[in-house]
Amino acid sequence: MFDRIYQIGYNYLESKINELKIKRGIHMGIATRKEEEISMKLFVVLTRTLDAIKKSVEKDIRSYGLN
């Protein structure tokens, strides 16, 4: 009995998720491009930050004569 109720609930939620995907899919093309641009900019910023931290750590290590 519990398995049947669980399955009905699961199927209902799955259908609602699919409905939302279809509704959102109409606007996905524009949103995806904007999200990709933001993601790329964030990636560049994070990469530059990582490089700056790496250089700072390497400089600090050299200052203690550990390298």
N, C-alpha and C positions, 0 to 999 in steps of 0.2 A: 504493500500500500504506500509506504513512504517513498519507495523508489519511483512509483508512478507519479506522485505529487511533485517530487523533485524534478523528474523529467519534464513535466508540464511547465513548471516554473522556469526551467532552463530553456525550453523551446520558446517561451514567451519573451524572456530577456534577450535571447539570440535574435528573435525577429525585430525587437525594438532597436537593438544595436544596428542591424542591417538597414532598418528604416532611416536611422540617423546618418549612416554612411552614405546612403543614396541622396538624402536631402543635402548633406554637406558637400557631396561630390560636385554639385553644380558650381560651387564657388571655389573648389579645391585648386583649380589651375592658377588663379591669381594668388591665392594664399600661399601656395607651394613656392612660387617664384620669390615672393617676398621673404618667406621663411628661409629659403636657400640663400638669399642675399645676406640676411641677418646672420645666418649660421656661418657663412664664409667670412664675414667681417669679424665675428666673434672668434673664429678659428685663428685668423691672422693676429688678432690682439693677444689671444692666449699663447700663441707660438712665440710672439715677440717677448711677452712677459716671461715665458719659460727660458728663452735665450738670455734675457737680462739677468734672471736669477742664477742661471748656470754660470754665466761670466762672473757674477759677484761671488759665488761660492768658490769657483776656481781661483779667483784673486785672493780670497780670504785664506784658502788652503796654502797657496804659495807664500802668503805673508807669514805663516807659521813655519815655513820650511818643511812642510809635509809632502811636498811633491818633488 
